[in-house]
Amino acid sequence: MRSTTDLDLQSPARRHRHHAARRWQRDDLDARLAPASTGAAHRGQSRAVPRVRDARPDDAAAITALANALIPSTTYTWTERLEPVAERAAWVDARQSAGLPVVVAVEPDDDADVLGWASFGDFRDTERTPGYLITAELTIHVREDRWGRGVGRALMAALEDRARAAGKKVLVAGIDASNERSIEFHRRLGFVETARMPGVGELRGERLDLVLLQRDVGADR
């Protein structure tokens, strides 16, 4: 699960846990909502726009680390299993071989420094129901030390360009409801919430809610 009701609708225990982990709730999707100054670690850092390129085999370790980063402390990914690098590398290869994008954001002057990654795939089974071919579901992750610095926006722009080139007209994001900053990030980029599905998942004994957001990217809308 990539990305599910508002915090004030959750149980006190769950609310406490998520407040305790607030630093993680900036969302691995960008967190442009963070204050302009986020501490000494960011002072003096370059604000150069990151470059986005296709993922390469040597990016597999960085991509895996980003995919696994929030699994131990949140319910955002709807799994407790940490994915091995070899498994994620095979996933990247399979996606790219199928013509689906897997892109990474890197520093303009350091092609190997992966700041985040993103991809999209089929929204539903398009072989049995080809009517869904115009829609794709995205996933996007940004390294914690680059939250709020435009990496997520750059990755999303690249995904939208790839989606249009592939004839897609709609991008969908499925987000864990507790990941409020991810939901807000997508809204700021023009995504519209279209559904909340309560209790459709379960992890660590807690029922999980899913939020669906979508954005039209086709030229005819």
KEMI-806891 format. One record per residue (C-alpha): x, y, z; residue in three letters. Coordinates in steps of 0.02 Angstrom, whole numbers, padded with zeros to 5 digits, always signed. Example, Ala and Ser with C-alpha at 12.3 -4.5 7.8 and 13.67 -1.06 7.14 Angstrom:
residues 2
+00615-00225+00390ALA
+00684-00053+00357SER
end
This chain:
residues 221
+00000+00000+00000MET
+00073+00166-00049ARG
-00001+00298+00030SER
-00262+00309+00222THR
-00468+00479+00411THR
-00409+00629+00498ASP
-00310+00613+00657LEU
-00451+00680+00764ASP
-00561+00535+00709LEU
-00439+00404+00769GLN
-00435+00314+00937SER
-00340+00400+01081PRO
-00207+00265+01077ALA
-00178+00284+00892ARG
-00182+00474+00906ARG
-00048+00468+01041HIS
+00063+00354+00938ARG
+00054+00465+00787HIS
+00086+00624+00885HIS
+00237+00539+00961ALA
+00299+00501+00786ALA
+00258+00674+00715ARG
+00428+00699+00640ARG
+00392+00554+00524TRP
+00225+00628+00471GLN
+00303+00754+00357ARG
+00275+00623+00227ASP
+00396+00534+00120ASP
+00313+00619-00027LEU
+00391+00792-00004ASP
+00319+00887+00146ALA
+00326+01059+00070ARG
+00225+01106+00223LEU
+00380+01103+00334ALA
+00442+01272+00398PRO
+00563+01365+00286ALA
+00699+01337+00416SER
+00704+01158+00479THR
+00860+01168+00585GLY
+01047+01177+00569ALA
+01057+01024+00458ALA
+00971+01122+00319HIS
+01057+01290+00342ARG
+01172+01327+00198GLY
+01109+01179+00094GLN
+01090+01211-00090SER
+00913+01240-00149ARG
+00956+01194-00327ALA
+00815+01107-00419VAL
+00851+00919-00420PRO
+00874+00828-00583ARG
+00759+00682-00621VAL
+00820+00533-00723ARG
+00774+00351-00753ASP
+00825+00232-00614ALA
+00979+00125-00645ARG
+01028-00044-00569PRO
+01153+00042-00454ASP
+01009+00144-00377ASP
+00928-00012-00305ALA
+01001+00004-00130ALA
+00949+00187-00112ALA
+00775+00152-00182ILE
+00753+00007-00061THR
+00810+00110+00088ALA
+00682+00244+00048LEU
+00543+00117+00023ALA
+00583+00037+00192ASN
+00618+00196+00291ALA
+00448+00222+00375LEU
+00393+00041+00391ILE
+00450+00016+00573PRO
+00373+00178+00639SER
+00212+00206+00540THR
+00070+00115+00452THR
+00095+00213+00290TYR
+00147+00065+00183THR
+00025-00062+00258TRP
+00163-00189+00288THR
+00289-00236+00423GLU
+00405-00325+00303ARG
+00567-00240+00254LEU
+00602-00275+00072GLU
+00773-00345+00021PRO
+00875-00246-00105VAL
+00876-00389-00231ALA
+00687-00398-00228GLU
+00666-00212-00258ARG
+00798-00217-00396ALA
+00698-00353-00484ALA
+00540-00247-00464TRP
+00624-00097-00544VAL
+00687-00202-00688ASP
+00516-00281-00716ALA
+00430-00112-00717ARG
+00551-00033-00837GLN
+00548-00186-00950SER
+00358-00167-00958ALA
+00377+00015-01012GLY
+00327+00087-00843LEU
+00429+00229-00768PRO
+00539+00216-00615VAL
+00629+00383-00593VAL
+00748+00453-00463VAL
+00788+00631-00412ALA
+00973+00671-00392VAL
+01079+00824-00354GLU
+01119+00923-00512PRO
+01305+00899-00478ASP
+01299+00721-00408ASP
+01215+00594-00520ASP
+01233+00454-00391ALA
+01156+00543-00241ASP
+00975+00482-00242VAL
+00859+00606-00154LEU
+00696+00518-00194GLY
+00608+00406-00317TRP
+00438+00383-00397ALA
+00344+00266-00511SER
+00172+00225-00576PHE
+00085+00067-00632GLY
-00087+00002-00677ASP
-00229+00062-00567PHE
-00323-00102-00588ARG
-00311-00259-00696ASP
-00304-00180-00869THR
-00293-00346-00959GLU
-00465-00399-00899ARG
-00536-00223-00892THR
-00447-00117-01023PRO
-00559+00030-00987GLY
-00439+00071-00844TYR
-00291+00093-00962LEU
-00306+00283-00953ILE
-00275+00280-00764THR
-00115+00244-00668ALA
-00077+00232-00482GLU
+00080+00318-00418LEU
+00204+00294-00277THR
+00332+00423-00223ILE
+00465+00431-00086HIS
+00584+00570-00033VAL
+00737+00557+00078ARG
+00706+00632+00251GLU
+00846+00760+00242ASP
+00769+00830+00083ARG
+00590+00848+00142TRP
+00520+01018+00100GLY
+00652+01058-00031ARG
+00560+01028-00195GLY
+00611+00848-00226VAL
+00433+00781-00219GLY
+00372+00917-00336ARG
+00508+00878-00462ALA
+00469+00692-00457LEU
+00283+00723-00477MET
+00313+00836-00628ALA
+00417+00699-00708ALA
+00282+00569-00675LEU
+00149+00679-00753GLU
+00255+00703-00909ASP
+00281+00515-00922ARG
+00096+00484-00893ALA
+00043+00600-01033ARG
+00173+00525-01150ALA
+00101+00352-01112ALA
-00076+00408-01150GLY
-00132+00413-00968LYS
-00266+00537-00920LYS
-00281+00512-00732VAL
-00154+00484-00592LEU
-00218+00407-00430VAL
-00136+00407-00258ALA
-00192+00285-00124GLY
-00136+00354+00045ILE
-00149+00290+00224ASP
-00269+00409+00313ALA
-00145+00442+00454SER
-00021+00512+00328ASN
-00098+00685+00332GLU
+00050+00776+00258ARG
+00053+00662+00107SER
-00131+00697+00079ILE
-00101+00885+00092GLU
+00050+00875-00024PHE
-00056+00795-00159HIS
-00194+00923-00135ARG
-00070+01064-00158ARG
-00019+00988-00323LEU
-00198+00981-00387GLY
-00253+00809-00330PHE
-00434+00796-00272VAL
-00493+00678-00136GLU
-00623+00564-00212THR
-00648+00427-00081ALA
-00615+00373+00099ARG
-00627+00188+00131MET
-00636+00152+00317PRO
-00565-00008+00390GLY
-00510-00088+00225VAL
-00341-00136+00297GLY
-00266-00200+00459GLU
-00090-00191+00529LEU
-00024-00223+00705ARG
-00201-00253+00765GLY
-00267-00086+00700GLU
-00394-00060+00563ARG
-00330+00056+00427LEU
-00422+00180+00319ASP
-00376+00220+00139LEU
-00391+00391+00055VAL
-00398+00400-00135LEU
-00348+00559-00225LEU
-00336+00588-00412GLN
-00279+00716-00538ARG
-00323+00734-00722ASP
-00165+00746-00825VAL
-00233+00715-01000GLY
-00229+00853-01129ALA
-00416+00840-01157ASP
-00464+00891-00979ARG
end
